[in-house]
Structures are given as structure tokens and as C-alpha cells.
Amino acid sequence: MRITDAVGLVTGGASGLGAGTARMLVERGGRVGILDLPSSDGESFAAELGDAAFFVPTDVSDEGQVEKAVAAVAEHLGRIDVCVNAAGISPAARVLSRKGDLHPLDVFRRTLEVNLVGTFDVLRHAVAAMSRNEPGPDGERGLIVNVSSAAALEGQAGQAAYSASKGGIAAMTLPLARDLAIWGIRVMTVCPGIMDTGMLAGTDEKRRAALTDLHVFPKRLGRPADFAHLVAAFMENELINGEVVRLDAATRL
């Protein structure tokens, strides 16, 4: 898949990994539909990227909003070639706190609704749009890139909800690739490690240094540009399919 002239749909596209991907697409000659919450910086970020970017305020846990948003991107930009699902939340709570409080069930449910169900809902509408694309030389019509997490594999205390949601994303990668093969649509999942995004906002320098030290090499936090570069590699190498890839500098939590 050529990045030049490609059309992307990116959830969580106003910040962090999503914003890095949206910027990469535009800088390399593509166009992008950015989906993020109305309270996000999506409008100003899309304006910064110029005419090649288009913002649609969307809560990915709302089925009606998702359907309309994906349709709006496909109509405004003509088609969808790649869908990157980077929207997510990361609440922390123990199953039973030291004070004896139970993990709030609504927090667990909300995490699954946004991270797992929201990802699936967006991709199912995106692949419907991709199925209408003219196939490439080898029959390719599109690419899905979902964002899981190292926590899907090595979740820490307090991450039961987050790990469950991200583990589900990783687990459905191969079944999705098999489902969508008849349409020429590939599916990849990325498990980022410790990334320097909004999820680390407010972290003091001592804690940031400790997190950085967990990286085997290179000794730095991951950047949105690192993630975007991996998405670009997926786009350009169509033999990559149905795989979960760690992006974590060999970190093991």
C-alpha cells in the first residue's frame, strides 16, 4: 500500500499515538480523518495539518456516533485505505483495595466499551468502506492497525480492566485477519510499551527516569513518531498480516 495518496481513519487521532500517525500520513502525502472526543484538540490539530486532514468529533463507545463518523470520513475523503484504532482509556483500580473497596464494575465495563468494543465497532464500519475499494495488484483493499499494550501480556497490579480490554484486542487479531482475507484486508496489532504520551502527563522526572530505565535499548521513552513509523512499515509491506508486534525497546514489565 502506497502511503502517498492513501486515506487514513485514525481514532484517538488528536493526541499521542493517533496524532503521530495522522501527522505521518499527511507529511507523506496522504489524507486523514481524525476521530476523537469533542473535548479534544481535534479541530485545531486538523487545522494545523491543513486541507489533507478532517476532524469528526466522536465517542468510540457510542455506536451511533461511530457509524456516522466512519461514513463521514469515507464520504469526505472518498474512501478509507487504512484504519488505525488508537483511542483508549487506562483507569487503574485493584479488584479489592487495601481499604476493602471493590473494583467499581462501571469502571471495568467502561474500559471494555471504549478500548475493546469501540475498537471493534470502528473497524467493522471501516472494513465495510474498504470492501468497496478497487483492489491493488495483489488484491489488497485495506489495512487495520489496532493498538493493544504490553499490559495485555504483562499487566501490573491495578490493571485488570485495562489488561482485559487490551488482551481482547490482541486475541482477535488473527481471527480478524482470517475473516477479512476474502476482502483483501490485512489486520495488525501493536503492543506499545512505555510511550511518552498523555497517559504520562503529570509524571515527575524521578518516575519518568525509572520508567525509562526499564527499556533495555534504546534508553528513552517511546514516541508517537516511533509508532507512526511502524504503521508506515505495515502499510508498505503487504506480506505482514495477522500479527501482534511489540514496540517496547525489549521492556518486560
C-alpha positions in Angstrom: 0.0 0.0 0.0 1.4 3.3 -1.0 1.3 6.0 1.7 1.2 8.8 -0.9 -2.5 9.4 -1.7 -3.7 6.9 0.9 -6.7 7.8 3.1 -6.5 7.0 6.8 -9.0 7.0 9.6 -7.4 7.4 13.0 -9.3 7.2 16.3 -7.7 9.0 19.3 -6.2 11.0 16.5 -6.0 14.3 18.3 -3.1 13.3 20.6 -0.5 10.8 21.4 0.0 7.8 19.1 -3.0 8.7 17.0 -1.8 12.2 16.4 1.6 10.9 15.5 0.1 8.6 12.9 -2.2 11.3 11.5 0.8 13.6 11.1 2.8 10.9 9.4 0.1 10.3 6.8 -0.2 13.9 5.9 3.5 14.5 5.8 3.9 11.6 3.4 1.3 12.7 1.0 -1.8 11.0 2.4 -5.1 12.3 3.8 -6.6 11.5 7.2 -9.9 11.5 9.0 -9.3 12.2 12.7 -11.8 10.8 15.2 -11.6 12.0 18.8 -13.8 13.3 21.6 -15.5 16.7 21.2 -13.4 17.9 24.1 -10.2 17.0 22.4 -7.9 19.3 20.3 -9.0 17.6 17.2 -10.3 20.7 15.5 -7.2 22.7 16.0 -4.9 19.8 15.2 -6.7 19.1 11.9 -6.4 22.8 11.0 -2.7 22.6 11.8 -2.3 19.7 9.3 -4.2 21.5 6.6 -6.7 20.5 4.0 -5.5 16.9 4.0 -7.0 16.4 7.5 -10.6 16.2 8.6 -11.9 16.1 12.2 -15.0 14.3 13.3 -15.9 14.6 17.0 -16.6 11.0 18.1 -17.0 8.9 21.2 -16.0 5.4 20.0 -18.2 3.8 22.7 -21.3 5.3 21.1 -22.5 3.0 18.3 -24.5 5.7 16.5 -21.6 8.2 16.6 -19.2 5.6 15.2 -21.4 4.7 12.3 -21.9 8.3 11.3 -18.2 9.3 11.8 -16.8 6.5 9.6 -19.4 7.3 6.9 -18.5 10.9 7.1 -14.8 10.2 6.6 -15.5 7.9 3.7 -17.7 10.4 2.0 -15.5 13.5 2.7 -12.2 11.8 1.6 -13.6 9.4 -0.9 -12.6 6.1 0.6 -10.7 4.5 3.6 -7.4 2.6 3.0 -6.1 2.3 6.5 -7.8 2.4 9.9 -5.7 2.9 13.0 -7.6 2.4 16.3 -5.6 4.4 18.9 -8.5 5.6 21.1 -8.4 4.3 24.6 -8.5 4.9 28.3 -6.4 3.5 31.1 -8.1 3.6 34.5 -6.4 1.9 37.4 -8.1 0.0 40.3 -7.4 -3.1 42.3 -10.0 -5.8 42.5 -10.1 -5.3 46.2 -8.3 -2.2 47.5 -6.3 -2.0 50.7 -9.3 -0.3 52.3 -11.5 -3.2 51.3 -13.3 -1.4 48.4 -14.4 -3.5 45.4 -13.2 -2.6 41.9 -16.1 -0.4 40.5 -17.9 -2.5 38.0 -18.8 0.5 35.9 -15.1 1.3 35.5 -14.4 -2.2 34.3 -17.4 -2.1 31.9 -16.5 1.4 30.6 -12.9 0.3 29.9 -14.1 -2.6 27.8 -16.7 -0.4 26.0 -14.1 2.1 24.9 -11.0 0.0 24.4 -12.3 -3.3 23.1 -15.9 -2.8 21.9 -15.1 0.7 20.5 -12.2 -0.7 18.5 -14.2 -3.5 17.1 -17.1 -1.1 16.2 -14.9 1.3 14.3 -13.1 -1.4 12.4 -16.3 -3.2 11.3 -17.6 0.0 9.8 -14.2 0.8 8.3 -13.8 -2.6 6.6 -17.3 -2.1 5.1 -15.9 1.0 3.4 -12.7 -0.7 2.5 -14.5 -3.5 0.8 -15.7 -1.0 -1.9 -12.1 -0.1 -2.8 -10.6 -1.1 -6.1 -8.1 -3.9 -5.2 -4.4 -3.4 -5.7 -2.1 -5.7 -7.8 -2.3 -8.5 -5.2 -5.9 -7.9 -4.3 -5.3 -5.6 -1.3 -8.1 -3.3 -0.4 -7.2 -2.1 3.1 -5.3 -2.4 6.4 -6.5 -2.3 10.0 -4.0 -1.4 12.8 -5.2 -1.9 16.3 -3.5 -0.6 19.4 -3.1 -3.1 22.3 -0.5 -2.8 25.0 2.4 -4.5 26.8 -0.2 -4.7 29.6 -2.1 -7.2 27.5 0.8 -9.6 28.1 2.3 -8.4 31.4 -0.4 -6.4 33.2 0.5 -5.0 36.6 -1.5 -4.6 39.8 -4.5 -2.3 39.2 -4.6 -3.1 35.5 -7.3 -5.9 35.4 -9.7 -3.8 33.4 -7.1 -2.3 31.1 -5.3 -5.6 30.5 -8.6 -7.4 29.8 -9.5 -4.8 27.2 -6.1 -4.8 25.5 -5.8 -8.6 25.7 -9.0 -8.9 23.8 -7.6 -6.6 21.1 -4.5 -8.8 20.7 -6.5 -12.0 20.8 -8.9 -11.0 17.9 -6.0 -10.1 15.6 -5.7 -13.5 13.8 -9.4 -14.2 13.6 -10.0 -10.8 12.1 -7.2 -11.3 9.5 -8.8 -14.6 8.6 -12.3 -13.1 8.4 -11.2 -10.3 6.2 -8.8 -12.1 3.9 -11.6 -12.6 1.3 -11.8 -8.9 1.0 -8.1 -8.3 0.7 -7.9 -6.5 4.1 -5.0 -7.1 6.4 -5.1 -6.7 10.2 -2.2 -5.9 12.5 -1.9 -5.2 16.3 0.7 -3.2 18.1 1.6 -3.6 21.8 3.3 -0.4 22.7 5.4 -0.3 25.9 6.1 2.9 27.8 5.3 5.7 25.5 5.7 9.4 26.1 2.1 10.4 25.6 -0.7 12.0 27.6 -1.0 8.9 29.7 2.2 10.0 31.4 1.0 13.6 31.9 2.0 14.8 35.3 4.6 12.2 35.9 7.6 13.7 37.8 11.1 13.4 36.5 12.1 10.7 39.0 9.3 8.5 37.9 10.0 9.2 34.2 13.6 8.2 34.8 12.6 5.0 36.4 10.3 4.1 33.5 13.0 4.9 31.0 15.4 2.6 32.8 13.0 -0.3 32.2 13.9 -0.1 28.5 16.7 -2.4 27.5 17.7 -0.3 24.5 17.3 2.4 23.5 17.2 4.1 26.9 14.4 6.5 26.1 10.6 6.6 26.2 8.7 5.6 23.1 7.5 8.5 20.9 4.4 8.9 18.8 6.7 9.1 15.8 8.1 5.6 16.6 4.5 4.2 16.4 3.7 6.1 13.2 6.9 4.7 11.6 5.7 1.2 12.4 2.3 1.9 10.9 4.0 3.1 7.8 6.0 -0.1 7.6 2.8 -2.1 7.9 1.3 -0.1 5.1 4.2 -0.6 2.7 4.8 -4.3 3.4 1.7 -6.2 2.4 3.1 -9.6 3.5 2.7 -8.5 7.1 -0.7 -9.7 8.3 -2.4 -11.2 11.4 0.4 -10.5 13.8 0.8 -8.8 17.2 4.0 -6.7 17.3 5.6 -5.3 20.5 7.0 -1.8 20.3 8.8 -1.5 23.7 12.6 -1.5 23.4 12.7 -5.1 24.8 11.0 -4.0 28.0 9.4 -6.7 30.2 7.2 -5.3 32.9 
